[in-house]
């Protein structure tokens, strides 16, 4: 996932996911040069808050949900995998998406109360 954001002082920051392919020096050099060391991710140039769960519904819910649905049985070809993902995405009930979206604010609140600590265990199975 690639995101960009602006902090409270109006300074632009780039945020990348923690995929292993992005955890290499050449990627860090590119991000440092492009975003003047204003990027967030594994190996970023400043100290981050303690580890916390991801706060976007795809990260804390959707990918795991799809993995369980799509792997029943496991597709043996890329086209079958694609079709299974599209089918399962279309079948997600609206109320499940709403619960995931509305849960973001509560996750933020719990993380603040935990001083940026781990809170994922408080939300396991809360969406499904």
C-alpha positions in Angstrom: 0.0 0.0 0.0 1.3 3.4 -0.8 -0.1 6.5 0.9 0.7 10.1 1.2 -0.3 12.5 4.0 0.2 15.9 5.4 1.0 16.4 9.1 -0.5 19.1 11.4 2.2 21.6 10.3 1.3 21.1 6.6 4.5 19.1 5.8 4.0 16.3 3.3 5.0 12.7 4.2 5.0 9.6 2.0 4.0 6.3 3.6 4.8 2.9 2.1 3.9 -0.6 3.2 6.2 -2.9 5.0 6.5 -5.4 2.1 10.0 -7.2 2.1 10.7 -5.8 -1.4 10.6 -2.3 0.0 13.0 -3.1 2.8 16.2 -2.6 0.8 18.8 0.1 0.8 18.1 1.1 -2.9 14.4 1.7 -2.0 15.4 3.8 1.1 17.9 5.8 -1.1 15.1 6.5 -3.6 12.6 7.6 -1.0 15.2 9.7 0.8 16.1 11.5 -2.4 12.5 11.9 -3.6 10.8 12.9 -0.4 13.8 14.5 1.4 13.7 12.0 4.2 10.0 12.6 4.8 8.7 9.1 4.4 7.3 6.5 6.7 8.0 2.8 6.5 10.4 0.1 7.6 13.9 1.7 7.8 12.6 5.3 7.6 15.0 8.0 8.7 13.4 8.9 12.0 12.1 7.1 15.1 8.5 5.9 14.8 5.9 5.2 17.5 5.9 1.8 19.0 4.4 -1.0 16.9 0.7 -0.6 16.5 -1.8 -2.4 14.2 -2.5 -1.0 10.8 -5.5 1.2 10.9 -6.9 0.8 7.4 -9.7 -1.8 6.9 -7.8 -3.6 4.1 -4.8 -4.1 6.4 -6.6 -5.1 9.6 -9.5 -7.0 8.1 -9.9 -7.4 4.3 -6.7 -9.2 3.3 -7.1 -11.9 5.9 -10.8 -12.2 5.2 -10.2 -12.7 1.5 -7.4 -15.1 2.0 -9.7 -17.4 4.0 -12.5 -17.1 1.5 -10.4 -17.5 -1.7 -8.4 -20.5 -0.4 -11.5 -22.7 -0.2 -10.2 -24.6 -2.2 -6.8 -22.9 -3.2 -6.9 -21.8 -6.8 -4.3 -23.5 -9.0 -4.0 -20.8 -11.7 -3.6 -17.1 -11.6 -6.8 -16.5 -13.6 -8.8 -18.7 -11.1 -7.3 -16.7 -8.2 -8.2 -13.4 -9.8 -11.8 -14.6 -10.5 -12.1 -15.9 -6.9 -11.0 -12.6 -5.5 -13.4 -10.6 -7.6 -16.2 -12.9 -6.7 -15.5 -12.7 -2.9 -15.1 -8.9 -3.0 -18.5 -8.6 -4.7 -20.1 -10.9 -2.1 -18.9 -8.9 1.0 -22.0 -7.6 2.7 -22.4 -3.8 3.0 -22.9 -4.0 6.7 -19.5 -5.8 7.1 -17.8 -3.0 5.2 -19.5 -0.4 7.4 -18.4 -2.1 10.6 -14.8 -2.3 9.4 -14.9 1.4 8.4 -16.5 2.6 11.6 -14.0 0.6 13.6 -11.1 2.8 12.6 -11.8 5.6 15.0 -12.2 3.1 17.9 -8.8 1.5 17.0 -7.2 5.0 17.1 -8.7 5.7 20.5 -7.5 2.3 21.9 -4.0 2.9 20.5 -3.8 6.3 22.1 -4.9 4.9 25.4 -2.2 2.2 25.1 0.4 4.9 24.4 0.9 3.6 20.9 1.2 0.0 22.0 -0.2 -3.2 20.6 -4.0 -3.3 20.6 -4.8 -5.7 17.8 -5.9 -8.4 20.2 -8.8 -6.2 21.4 -10.3 -6.3 17.9 -9.9 -9.9 16.7 -13.1 -11.1 15.1 -14.9 -7.8 15.7 -15.7 -7.4 12.0 -16.8 -10.8 10.9 
